Amino acid sequence: MRIPFELAETLAVVVDEGTLDAAARRLHVTPSAVSQRIKALEEQLGRLVLVRSKPVRATEAGASVIRLARQLALLEHDALAELGADDGETALTSVPLAVNADSLATWFLAPIADLARRHPVVFDLHRDDQDFTAGLLESGTVMGAVTSRQAPVAGCRSSALGAMRYEAVATAGYVARWLTGERTEDLSNAPLVDFDRRDDLQNAWLARQGVDPARPPRHYVPASNDFAAAVRLGLGWAMLPRFQSHDALERGELVLLGGPPVDVALHWQQWNLRSPLLDAIADAVVTEGRRVLAPV
């Protein structure tokens, strides 16, 4: 059994774009041609590779084929670069990566921007909670990820980055309004800001203060910069990395609520595939992460 690269690549584009029509526009073919390629791939493998939902999604078999397509595209890029074909006319290679929102909003973009200046590459960034980015590696959706998972995903290798250190902060006006009496009771009633319903940083800090995390009212602000802005505007207290709170603390716009910080250890995981481009990405991300993050 063989898997033609054109068919595998088509499946990857369909899943990336979400619909057959969008994939057809990217591949410069008709939607009918895209559908025929997917059908031919399924017939050749003897199993379904695509769930035709909105947006479409890969089956387990399809995820394996997509992983192959991305690996082949990466190897093709490396081979062309080695042959000296990187002359500005070669199509830019798309590299999908996963990263947590706070890293994306603070330190992660600088190293990959530098890479994009030095290599013919574009990045397809997938933002998710650090506890869930490893799943995107497992499915073959991305080639590398910033994740809280230390143990390597199957077929991947892992490198420690450092810890994102979070501290409880609020505005002075918020403290004067909500935190003037008995601390435990105040924290039980004071509104806080959560990123989303999977965000447990505020819960971890509350538990260390002896407060039932289920009691406080919550705002949900699911974007890292807007989340920090909500705290600076006095909407509630929250755990912020010093990257986002330093200037406001220096100006007195925010104050520390005390208590121990919450450290989230981060790791870089990538496919265990020897590729000069992927290794260059890893080197840049790991070097910057270890420079700016707290030691674990």
GIVEN-V45208 format. One record per residue. N is the residue number from 1. RES is the residue in one small letter. SS is DSSP state (hx for helix, st for strand, lp for the rest). Layout:
# GIVEN-V45208
n->[N;N]
res->[RES;RES]
ss->[SS;SS]
This chain:
# GIVEN-V45208
n->[1;2;3;4;5;6;7;8;9;10;11;12;13;14;15;16;17;18;19;20;21;22;23;24;25;26;27;28;29;30;31;32;33;34;35;36;37;38;39;40;41;42;43;44;45;46;47;48;49;50;51;52;53;54;55;56;57;58;59;60;61;62;63;64;65;66;67;68;69;70;71;72;73;74;75;76;77;78;79;80;81;82;83;84;85;86;87;88;89;90;91;92;93;94;95;96;97;98;99;100;101;102;103;104;105;106;107;108;109;110;111;112;113;114;115;116;117;118;119;120;121;122;123;124;125;126;127;128;129;130;131;132;133;134;135;136;137;138;139;140;141;142;143;144;145;146;147;148;149;150;151;152;153;154;155;156;157;158;159;160;161;162;163;164;165;166;167;168;169;170;171;172;173;174;175;176;177;178;179;180;181;182;183;184;185;186;187;188;189;190;191;192;193;194;195;196;197;198;199;200;201;202;203;204;205;206;207;208;209;210;211;212;213;214;215;216;217;218;219;220;221;222;223;224;225;226;227;228;229;230;231;232;233;234;235;236;237;238;239;240;241;242;243;244;245;246;247;248;249;250;251;252;253;254;255;256;257;258;259;260;261;262;263;264;265;266;267;268;269;270;271;272;273;274;275;276;277;278;279;280;281;282;283;284;285;286;287;288;289;290;291;292;293;294;295;296]
res->[m;r;i;p;f;e;l;a;e;t;l;a;v;v;v;d;e;g;t;l;d;a;a;a;r;r;l;h;v;t;p;s;a;v;s;q;r;i;k;a;l;e;e;q;l;g;r;l;v;l;v;r;s;k;p;v;r;a;t;e;a;g;a;s;v;i;r;l;a;r;q;l;a;l;l;e;h;d;a;l;a;e;l;g;a;d;d;g;e;t;a;l;t;s;v;p;l;a;v;n;a;d;s;l;a;t;w;f;l;a;p;i;a;d;l;a;r;r;h;p;v;v;f;d;l;h;r;d;d;q;d;f;t;a;g;l;l;e;s;g;t;v;m;g;a;v;t;s;r;q;a;p;v;a;g;c;r;s;s;a;l;g;a;m;r;y;e;a;v;a;t;a;g;y;v;a;r;w;l;t;g;e;r;t;e;d;l;s;n;a;p;l;v;d;f;d;r;r;d;d;l;q;n;a;w;l;a;r;q;g;v;d;p;a;r;p;p;r;h;y;v;p;a;s;n;d;f;a;a;a;v;r;l;g;l;g;w;a;m;l;p;r;f;q;s;h;d;a;l;e;r;g;e;l;v;l;l;g;g;p;p;v;d;v;a;l;h;w;q;q;w;n;l;r;s;p;l;l;d;a;i;a;d;a;v;v;t;e;g;r;r;v;l;a;p;v]
ss->[lp;lp;lp;lp;hx;hx;hx;hx;hx;hx;hx;hx;hx;hx;hx;hx;hx;lp;lp;hx;hx;hx;hx;hx;hx;hx;hx;lp;lp;lp;hx;hx;hx;hx;hx;hx;hx;hx;hx;hx;hx;hx;hx;hx;hx;lp;lp;lp;lp;st;st;lp;lp;lp;lp;lp;st;st;lp;hx;hx;hx;hx;hx;hx;hx;hx;hx;hx;hx;hx;hx;hx;hx;hx;hx;hx;hx;hx;hx;hx;hx;lp;lp;lp;lp;lp;lp;lp;lp;lp;lp;st;st;st;st;st;st;st;lp;hx;hx;hx;hx;hx;hx;lp;hx;hx;hx;hx;hx;hx;hx;hx;hx;hx;hx;lp;lp;st;st;st;st;st;st;st;lp;lp;lp;lp;lp;hx;hx;hx;hx;hx;hx;lp;lp;lp;lp;lp;st;st;st;st;lp;lp;lp;lp;lp;lp;lp;lp;st;st;st;st;st;st;st;st;st;st;st;st;st;st;st;lp;hx;hx;hx;hx;hx;hx;hx;lp;lp;lp;lp;hx;hx;hx;hx;hx;hx;hx;lp;lp;st;st;st;lp;lp;lp;lp;lp;lp;hx;hx;hx;hx;hx;hx;hx;hx;lp;lp;lp;lp;lp;lp;lp;lp;lp;st;st;st;lp;lp;lp;hx;hx;hx;hx;hx;hx;hx;hx;hx;lp;lp;lp;lp;st;st;st;st;st;hx;hx;hx;hx;hx;hx;hx;hx;hx;hx;lp;lp;lp;st;st;lp;lp;lp;lp;lp;st;st;st;st;st;st;st;st;st;st;lp;lp;lp;lp;hx;hx;hx;hx;hx;hx;hx;hx;hx;hx;hx;hx;hx;hx;hx;hx;hx;lp;st;lp;lp]
